Amino acid sequence: MTIDTIEELRAELRECVFTPAKRKALERELAELIRQRNEALAEEEGA
């Protein structure tokens, strides 16, 4: 997981037209990546 992946998904959601189902899937994927990033950051701060 990288910040680039998160930014790419955000750009796709902002600039592209998707079916409602595909948009929802991408939004779930983005939310999961952000959750993982935040979890990793919290672990680093606690270390």
URPEUR-V633524 format. One record per run of one state. SS is the DSSP state (H for helix, E for strand, C for the rest). FROM is the first residue (numbers start at 1). LEN is the number of residues. Records with the same first field share a line. If there is no record, write none. Layout:
SS = FROM-LEN  FROM-LEN
This chain:
C = 1-2  16-4  47-1
H = 3-13  20-27
